[in-house]
Amino acid sequence: MSLPITFRPEARAELVEAWAWYEEQRPGLGDDLAACVEAAIGKAARQPDAYVEVHEGVRRVIVRRFPYGVFYVVEAGELLVLAVAHGRRRPHYWRERAPTRSR
């Protein structure tokens, strides 16, 4: 059973931007990226605890073939995608999107 998936608007915008860049490089490559991101998110939705926790409840699944990671949290029975982040740009910028945890 998979969790329902929700994207933060910023994460959706990052995916669209990356798709457009890859499409400019070679037609169809953006679609390949989108399929790989979708596959990574699908794996995370099926086994959300299988991926490494990188920051206070935030986990990351690596995207196959592309230098991207998908950062997510599980909240209220759904997988919330916080960021679709390039692995070599602006590390940790997505942390401000993470929900605060009560301590």
N, CA, C and O atoms as a GROMACS GRO file, in nm:
protein
  412
    1MET      N    1   0.084  -0.119   0.000
    1MET     CA    2   0.000   0.000   0.000
    1MET      C    3   0.088   0.124   0.000
    1MET      O    4   0.182   0.134   0.079
    2SER      N    5   0.058   0.216  -0.086
    2SER     CA    6   0.135   0.341  -0.098
    2SER      C    7   0.065   0.455  -0.027
    2SER      O    8  -0.058   0.462  -0.022
    3LEU      N    9   0.146   0.543   0.027
    3LEU     CA   10   0.090   0.665   0.086
    3LEU      C   11   0.047   0.760  -0.025
    3LEU      O   12   0.108   0.760  -0.132
    4PRO      N   13  -0.054   0.841  -0.002
    4PRO     CA   14  -0.085   0.948  -0.098
    4PRO      C   15   0.031   1.047  -0.101
    4PRO      O   16   0.100   1.065  -0.001
    5ILE      N   17   0.051   1.111  -0.213
    5ILE     CA   18   0.164   1.201  -0.234
    5ILE      C   19   0.115   1.343  -0.256
    5ILE      O   20   0.023   1.366  -0.336
    6THR      N   21   0.176   1.437  -0.186
    6THR     CA   22   0.148   1.580  -0.203
    6THR      C   23   0.280   1.652  -0.223
    6THR      O   24   0.379   1.621  -0.156
    7PHE      N   25   0.282   1.748  -0.314
    7PHE     CA   26   0.401   1.830  -0.338
    7PHE      C   27   0.381   1.968  -0.277
    7PHE      O   28   0.274   2.027  -0.290
    8ARG      N   29   0.483   2.019  -0.212
    8ARG     CA   30   0.483   2.162  -0.180
    8ARG      C   31   0.497   2.234  -0.314
    8ARG      O   32   0.561   2.181  -0.404
    9PRO      N   33   0.438   2.352  -0.328
    9PRO     CA   34   0.446   2.423  -0.456
    9PRO      C   35   0.591   2.447  -0.501
    9PRO      O   36   0.621   2.442  -0.620
   10GLU      N   37   0.679   2.473  -0.407
   10GLU     CA   38   0.820   2.497  -0.443
   10GLU      C   39   0.885   2.372  -0.502
   10GLU      O   40   0.965   2.381  -0.594
   11ALA      N   41   0.849   2.257  -0.449
   11ALA     CA   42   0.904   2.131  -0.500
   11ALA      C   43   0.853   2.105  -0.641
   11ALA      O   44   0.929   2.062  -0.728
   12ARG      N   45   0.725   2.131  -0.663
   12ARG     CA   46   0.669   2.114  -0.798
   12ARG      C   47   0.740   2.208  -0.896
   12ARG      O   48   0.771   2.168  -1.008
   13ALA      N   49   0.765   2.333  -0.855
   13ALA     CA   50   0.834   2.430  -0.940
   13ALA      C   51   0.977   2.384  -0.971
   13ALA      O   52   1.026   2.404  -1.082
   14GLU      N   53   1.043   2.325  -0.873
   14GLU     CA   54   1.179   2.275  -0.897
   14GLU      C   55   1.180   2.164  -1.001
   14GLU      O   56   1.268   2.159  -1.086
   15LEU      N   57   1.082   2.076  -0.993
   15LEU     CA   58   1.073   1.968  -1.091
   15LEU      C   59   1.046   2.023  -1.230
   15LEU      O   60   1.106   1.977  -1.328
   16VAL      N   61   0.957   2.118  -1.241
   16VAL     CA   62   0.925   2.178  -1.371
   16VAL      C   63   1.047   2.249  -1.429
   16VAL      O   64   1.076   2.237  -1.548
   17GLU      N   65   1.119   2.322  -1.345
   17GLU     CA   66   1.240   2.392  -1.390
   17GLU      C   67   1.347   2.293  -1.438
   17GLU      O   68   1.408   2.314  -1.542
   18ALA      N   69   1.368   2.186  -1.363
   18ALA     CA   70   1.467   2.085  -1.403
   18ALA      C   71   1.423   2.017  -1.532
   18ALA      O   72   1.505   1.993  -1.620
   19TRP      N   73   1.294   1.987  -1.543
   19TRP     CA   74   1.243   1.924  -1.665
   19TRP      C   75   1.272   2.013  -1.786
   19TRP      O   76   1.320   1.965  -1.888
   20ALA      N   77   1.244   2.143  -1.774
   20ALA     CA   78   1.266   2.236  -1.885
   20ALA      C   79   1.413   2.243  -1.924
   20ALA      O   80   1.446   2.246  -2.042
   21TRP      N   81   1.502   2.245  -1.823
   21TRP     CA   82   1.645   2.251  -1.853
   21TRP      C   83   1.690   2.126  -1.929
   21TRP      O   84   1.763   2.136  -2.028
   22TYR      N   85   1.647   2.009  -1.883
   22TYR     CA   86   1.686   1.886  -1.951
   22TYR      C   87   1.624   1.875  -2.090
   22TYR      O   88   1.686   1.821  -2.181
   23GLU      N   89   1.504   1.925  -2.107
   23GLU     CA   90   1.442   1.924  -2.240
   23GLU      C   91   1.520   2.011  -2.337
   23GLU      O   92   1.530   1.978  -2.455
   24GLU      N   93   1.576   2.123  -2.289
   24GLU     CA   94   1.659   2.209  -2.375
   24GLU      C   95   1.786   2.138  -2.417
   24GLU      O   96   1.836   2.158  -2.527
   25GLN      N   97   1.838   2.054  -2.329
   25GLN     CA   98   1.962   1.983  -2.360
   25GLN      C   99   1.939   1.878  -2.468
   25GLN      O  100   2.019   1.864  -2.561
   26ARG      N  101   1.829   1.806  -2.454
   26ARG     CA  102   1.792   1.704  -2.554
   26ARG      C  103   1.644   1.672  -2.540
   26ARG      O  104   1.600   1.632  -2.432
   27PRO      N  105   1.568   1.689  -2.646
   27PRO     CA  106   1.426   1.658  -2.638
   27PRO      C  107   1.403   1.515  -2.586
   27PRO      O  108   1.465   1.419  -2.631
   28GLY      N  109   1.314   1.506  -2.490
   28GLY     CA  110   1.284   1.376  -2.430
   28GLY      C  111   1.358   1.352  -2.299
   28GLY      O  112   1.316   1.270  -2.218
   29LEU      N  113   1.469   1.423  -2.278
   29LEU     CA  114   1.546   1.402  -2.156
   29LEU      C  115   1.472   1.453  -2.033
   29LEU      O  116   1.484   1.395  -1.925
   30GLY      N  117   1.397   1.560  -2.048
   30GLY     CA  118   1.315   1.608  -1.937
   30GLY      C  119   1.211   1.506  -1.897
   30GLY      O  120   1.182   1.488  -1.778
   31ASP      N  121   1.152   1.439  -1.997
   31ASP     CA  122   1.055   1.334  -1.967
   31ASP      C  123   1.122   1.218  -1.894
   31ASP      O  124   1.062   1.157  -1.805
   32ASP      N  125   1.247   1.187  -1.932
   32ASP     CA  126   1.322   1.082  -1.861
   32ASP      C  127   1.342   1.122  -1.715
   32ASP      O  128   1.325   1.039  -1.626
   33LEU      N  129   1.380   1.247  -1.692
   33LEU     CA  130   1.397   1.296  -1.555
   33LEU      C  131   1.267   1.281  -1.478
   33LEU      O  132   1.266   1.229  -1.366
   34ALA      N  133   1.158   1.327  -1.536
   34ALA     CA  134   1.028   1.322  -1.468
   34ALA      C  135   0.991   1.177  -1.433
   34ALA      O  136   0.939   1.152  -1.324
   35ALA      N  137   1.018   1.085  -1.523
   35ALA     CA  138   0.987   0.943  -1.496
   35ALA      C  139   1.073   0.889  -1.382
   35ALA      O  140   1.025   0.813  -1.298
   36CYS      N  141   1.200   0.928  -1.379
   36CYS     CA  142   1.289   0.882  -1.272
   36CYS      C  143   1.249   0.943  -1.137
   36CYS      O  144   1.255   0.874  -1.035
   37VAL      N  145   1.210   1.069  -1.137
   37VAL     CA  146   1.164   1.132  -1.013
   37VAL      C  147   1.035   1.064  -0.966
   37VAL      O  148   1.020   1.035  -0.848
   38GLU      N  149   0.944   1.039  -1.057
   38GLU     CA  150   0.819   0.971  -1.023
   38GLU      C  151   0.846   0.833  -0.965
   38GLU      O  152   0.782   0.793  -0.868
   39ALA      N  153   0.941   0.760  -1.023
   39ALA     CA  154   0.975   0.627  -0.972
   39ALA      C  155   1.033   0.636  -0.831
   39ALA      O  156   0.998   0.556  -0.744
   40ALA      N  157   1.120   0.734  -0.808
   40ALA     CA  158   1.180   0.750  -0.675
   40ALA      C  159   1.074   0.784  -0.571
   40ALA      O  160   1.074   0.728  -0.461
   41ILE      N  161   0.983   0.873  -0.606
   41ILE     CA  162   0.876   0.911  -0.514
   41ILE      C  163   0.784   0.792  -0.489
   41ILE      O  164   0.738   0.771  -0.377
   42GLY      N  165   0.757   0.714  -0.592
   42GLY     CA  166   0.674   0.595  -0.576
   42GLY      C  167   0.735   0.495  -0.479
   42GLY      O  168   0.664   0.437  -0.397
   43LYS      N  169   0.867   0.476  -0.488
   43LYS     CA  170   0.934   0.386  -0.394
   43LYS      C  171   0.921   0.439  -0.251
   43LYS      O  172   0.894   0.363  -0.158
   44ALA      N  173   0.941   0.569  -0.236
   44ALA     CA  174   0.931   0.630  -0.103
   44ALA      C  175   0.789   0.618  -0.048
   44ALA      O  176   0.771   0.596   0.071
   45ALA      N  177   0.690   0.632  -0.134
   45ALA     CA  178   0.550   0.623  -0.090
   45ALA      C  179   0.516   0.480  -0.046
   45ALA      O  180   0.433   0.461   0.043
   46ARG      N  181   0.580   0.382  -0.108
   46ARG     CA  182   0.555   0.242  -0.070
   46ARG      C  183   0.630   0.202   0.057
   46ARG      O  184   0.580   0.123   0.138
   47GLN      N  185   0.751   0.257   0.075
   47GLN     CA  186   0.834   0.224   0.191
   47GLN      C  187   0.898   0.352   0.247
   47GLN      O  188   1.019   0.370   0.234
   48PRO      N  189   0.821   0.438   0.307
   48PRO     CA  190   0.873   0.569   0.348
   48PRO      C  191   0.985   0.564   0.450
   48PRO      O  192   1.069   0.655   0.454
   49ASP      N  193   0.989   0.462   0.532
   49ASP     CA  194   1.094   0.453   0.634
   49ASP      C  195   1.222   0.388   0.583
   49ASP      O  196   1.319   0.376   0.657
   50ALA      N  197   1.224   0.347   0.458
   50ALA     CA  198   1.340   0.277   0.403
   50ALA      C  199   1.455   0.371   0.368
   50ALA      O  200   1.567   0.326   0.344
   51TYR      N  201   1.429   0.499   0.364
   51TYR     CA  202   1.530   0.594   0.318
   51TYR      C  203   1.586   0.674   0.434
   51TYR      O  204   1.520   0.692   0.537
   52VAL      N  205   1.707   0.720   0.416
   52VAL     CA  206   1.782   0.783   0.525
   52VAL      C  207   1.718   0.914   0.571
   52VAL      O  208   1.675   0.996   0.491
   53GLU      N  209   1.712   0.929   0.703
   53GLU     CA  210   1.665   1.054   0.761
   53GLU      C  211   1.783   1.150   0.759
   53GLU      O  212   1.888   1.123   0.818
   54VAL      N  213   1.766   1.263   0.693
   54VAL     CA  214   1.876   1.358   0.676
   54VAL      C  215   1.863   1.480   0.767
   54VAL      O  216   1.959   1.554   0.788
   55HIS      N  217   1.743   1.500   0.820
   55HIS     CA  218   1.721   1.616   0.907
   55HIS      C  219   1.586   1.605   0.975
   55HIS      O  220   1.483   1.611   0.908
   56GLU      N  221   1.584   1.589   1.105
   56GLU     CA  222   1.463   1.594   1.188
   56GLU      C  223   1.334   1.549   1.119
   56GLU      O  224   1.243   1.630   1.098
   57GLY      N  225   1.327   1.423   1.085
   57GLY     CA  226   1.206   1.368   1.024
   57GLY      C  227   1.202   1.378   0.873
   57GLY      O  228   1.112   1.321   0.810
   58VAL      N  229   1.297   1.449   0.814
   58VAL     CA  230   1.303   1.462   0.667
   58VAL      C  231   1.390   1.349   0.612
   58VAL      O  232   1.501   1.325   0.660
   59ARG      N  233   1.338   1.282   0.514
   59ARG     CA  234   1.411   1.172   0.449
   59ARG      C  235   1.441   1.210   0.304
   59ARG      O  236   1.379   1.298   0.246
   60ARG      N  237   1.539   1.138   0.248
   60ARG     CA  238   1.579   1.164   0.110
   60ARG      C  239   1.586   1.034   0.033
   60ARG      O  240   1.643   0.935   0.080
   61VAL      N  241   1.528   1.036  -0.087
   61VAL     CA  242   1.543   0.926  -0.181
   61VAL      C  243   1.618   0.982  -0.302
   61VAL      O  244   1.586   1.089  -0.352
   62ILE      N  245   1.718   0.908  -0.347
   62ILE     CA  246   1.801   0.951  -0.460
   62ILE      C  247   1.731   0.914  -0.590
   62ILE      O  248   1.672   0.807  -0.603
   63VAL      N  249   1.739   1.005  -0.686
   63VAL     CA  250   1.679   0.982  -0.818
   63VAL      C  251   1.780   0.910  -0.907
   63VAL      O  252   1.894   0.955  -0.922
   64ARG      N  253   1.739   0.799  -0.965
   64ARG     CA  254   1.826   0.721  -1.053
   64ARG      C  255   1.857   0.801  -1.180
   64ARG      O  256   1.770   0.870  -1.234
   65ARG      N  257   1.981   0.791  -1.229
   65ARG     CA  258   2.028   0.850  -1.355
   65ARG      C  259   2.053   1.000  -1.351
   65ARG      O  260   2.123   1.052  -1.438
   66PHE      N  261   1.999   1.071  -1.255
   66PHE     CA  262   2.010   1.216  -1.250
   66PHE      C  263   2.063   1.260  -1.114
   66PHE      O  264   2.041   1.190  -1.014
   67PRO      N  265   2.132   1.374  -1.108
   67PRO     CA  266   2.192   1.417  -0.980
   67PRO      C  267   2.093   1.490  -0.890
   67PRO      O  268   2.117   1.603  -0.849
   68TYR      N  269   1.982   1.424  -0.861
   68TYR     CA  270   1.876   1.485  -0.780
   68TYR      C  271   1.839   1.394  -0.665
   68TYR      O  272   1.854   1.272  -0.670
   69GLY      N  273   1.789   1.458  -0.560
   69GLY     CA  274   1.731   1.386  -0.447
   69GLY      C  275   1.594   1.445  -0.421
   69GLY      O  276   1.570   1.563  -0.444
   70VAL      N  277   1.505   1.362  -0.372
   70VAL     CA  278   1.372   1.406  -0.333
   70VAL      C  279   1.367   1.402  -0.180
   70VAL      O  280   1.388   1.298  -0.119
   71PHE      N  281   1.339   1.516  -0.121
   71PHE     CA  282   1.330   1.529   0.024
   71PHE      C  283   1.182   1.529   0.063
   71PHE      O  284   1.101   1.599   0.003
   72TYR      N  285   1.149   1.449   0.164
   72TYR     CA  286   1.009   1.435   0.200
   72TYR      C  287   0.993   1.409   0.349
   72TYR      O  288   1.087   1.373   0.419
   73VAL      N  289   0.871   1.430   0.395
   73VAL     CA  290   0.830   1.392   0.530
   73VAL      C  291   0.699   1.314   0.518
   73VAL      O  292   0.628   1.325   0.418
   74VAL      N  293   0.671   1.237   0.619
   74VAL     CA  294   0.542   1.169   0.627
   74VAL      C  295   0.463   1.240   0.735
   74VAL      O  296   0.504   1.247   0.851
   75GLU      N  297   0.349   1.294   0.694
   75GLU     CA  298   0.262   1.368   0.786
   75GLU      C  299   0.117   1.333   0.758
   75GLU      O  300   0.073   1.326   0.643
   76ALA      N  301   0.044   1.310   0.863
   76ALA     CA  302  -0.099   1.284   0.854
   76ALA      C  303  -0.131   1.177   0.749
   76ALA      O  304  -0.228   1.188   0.675
   77GLY      N  305  -0.047   1.074   0.745
   77GLY     CA  306  -0.073   0.963   0.655
   77GLY      C  307  -0.046   0.989   0.509
   77GLY      O  308  -0.093   0.915   0.422
   78GLU      N  309   0.031   1.093   0.479
   78GLU     CA  310   0.068   1.120   0.340
   78GLU      C  311   0.215   1.152   0.330
   78GLU      O  312   0.278   1.194   0.427
   79LEU      N  313   0.271   1.133   0.210
   79LEU     CA  314   0.409   1.168   0.182
   79LEU      C  315   0.410   1.309   0.125
   79LEU      O  316   0.353   1.334   0.018
   80LEU      N  317   0.473   1.401   0.195
   80LEU     CA  318   0.480   1.540   0.152
   80LEU      C  319   0.618   1.566   0.094
   80LEU      O  320   0.718   1.559   0.166
   81VAL      N  321   0.625   1.595  -0.035
   81VAL     CA  322   0.752   1.624  -0.103
   81VAL      C  323   0.788   1.769  -0.074
   81VAL      O  324   0.715   1.862  -0.112
   82LEU      N  325   0.902   1.788  -0.007
   82LEU     CA  326   0.949   1.922   0.029
   82LEU      C  327   1.032   1.984  -0.082
   82LEU      O  328   1.025   2.104  -0.106
   83ALA      N  329   1.114   1.901  -0.149
   83ALA     CA  330   1.207   1.954  -0.250
   83ALA      C  331   1.247   1.845  -0.347
   83ALA      O  332   1.257   1.727  -0.312
   84VAL      N  333   1.270   1.887  -0.470
   84VAL     CA  334   1.335   1.805  -0.572
   84VAL      C  335   1.464   1.880  -0.600
   84VAL      O  336   1.467   1.973  -0.681
   85ALA      N  337   1.571   1.839  -0.532
   85ALA     CA  338   1.692   1.920  -0.524
   85ALA      C  339   1.809   1.858  -0.600
   85ALA      O  340   1.835   1.738  -0.591
   86HIS      N  341   1.879   1.943  -0.673
   86HIS     CA  342   2.003   1.902  -0.738
   86HIS      C  343   2.105   1.872  -0.630
   86HIS      O  344   2.116   1.946  -0.532
   87GLY      N  345   2.179   1.765  -0.646
   87GLY     CA  346   2.272   1.720  -0.544
   87GLY      C  347   2.394   1.807  -0.522
   87GLY      O  348   2.463   1.790  -0.421
   88ARG      N  349   2.422   1.901  -0.612
   88ARG     CA  350   2.542   1.982  -0.599
   88ARG      C  351   2.515   2.131  -0.590
   88ARG      O  352   2.608   2.212  -0.602
   89ARG      N  353   2.392   2.167  -0.569
   89ARG     CA  354   2.358   2.310  -0.561
   89ARG      C  355   2.289   2.341  -0.430
   89ARG      O  356   2.204   2.264  -0.383
   90ARG      N  357   2.324   2.452  -0.371
   90ARG     CA  358   2.258   2.505  -0.251
   90ARG      C  359   2.220   2.398  -0.149
   90ARG      O  360   2.101   2.375  -0.126
   91PRO      N  361   2.316   2.333  -0.089
   91PRO     CA  362   2.281   2.229   0.007
   91PRO      C  363   2.198   2.285   0.123
   91PRO      O  364   2.220   2.396   0.169
   92HIS      N  365   2.106   2.207   0.166
   92HIS     CA  366   2.024   2.235   0.285
   92HIS      C  367   1.924   2.349   0.272
   92HIS      O  368   1.858   2.383   0.370
   93TYR      N  369   1.910   2.409   0.154
   93TYR     CA  370   1.812   2.519   0.140
   93TYR      C  371   1.671   2.474   0.173
   93TYR      O  372   1.589   2.554   0.219
   94TRP      N  373   1.642   2.348   0.152
   94TRP     CA  374   1.508   2.292   0.170
   94TRP      C  375   1.469   2.280   0.317
   94TRP      O  376   1.351   2.260   0.348
   95ARG      N  377   1.564   2.292   0.407
   95ARG     CA  378   1.534   2.273   0.550
   95ARG      C  379   1.427   2.370   0.601
   95ARG      O  380   1.350   2.337   0.691
   96GLU      N  381   1.423   2.490   0.544
   96GLU     CA  382   1.323   2.587   0.590
   96GLU      C  383   1.181   2.542   0.554
   96GLU      O  384   1.084   2.594   0.609
   97ARG      N  385   1.167   2.446   0.465
   97ARG     CA  386   1.036   2.394   0.425
   97ARG      C  387   0.987   2.283   0.518
   97ARG      O  388   0.869   2.248   0.517
   98ALA      N  389   1.077   2.229   0.595
   98ALA     CA  390   1.042   2.116   0.682
   98ALA      C  391   0.947   2.164   0.792
   98ALA      O  392   0.968   2.270   0.852
   99PRO      N  393   0.845   2.086   0.819
   99PRO     CA  394   0.756   2.122   0.930
   99PRO      C  395   0.832   2.118   1.061
   99PRO      O  396   0.922   2.037   1.080
  100THR      N  397   0.796   2.207   1.151
  100THR     CA  398   0.862   2.207   1.282
  100THR      C  399   0.805   2.094   1.365
  100THR      O  400   0.685   2.067   1.364
  101ARG      N  401   0.892   2.030   1.436
  101ARG     CA  402   0.852   1.917   1.521
  101ARG      C  403   0.839   1.967   1.664
  101ARG      O  404   0.926   2.038   1.713
  102SER      N  405   0.733   1.930   1.729
  102SER     CA  406   0.721   1.966   1.870
  102SER      C  407   0.815   1.877   1.950
  102SER      O  408   0.830   1.758   1.921
  103ARG      N  409   0.877   1.934   2.048
  103ARG     CA  410   0.976   1.860   2.127
  103ARG      C  411   0.930   1.847   2.269
  103ARG      O  412   1.000   1.788   2.351
   0.00000   0.00000   0.00000
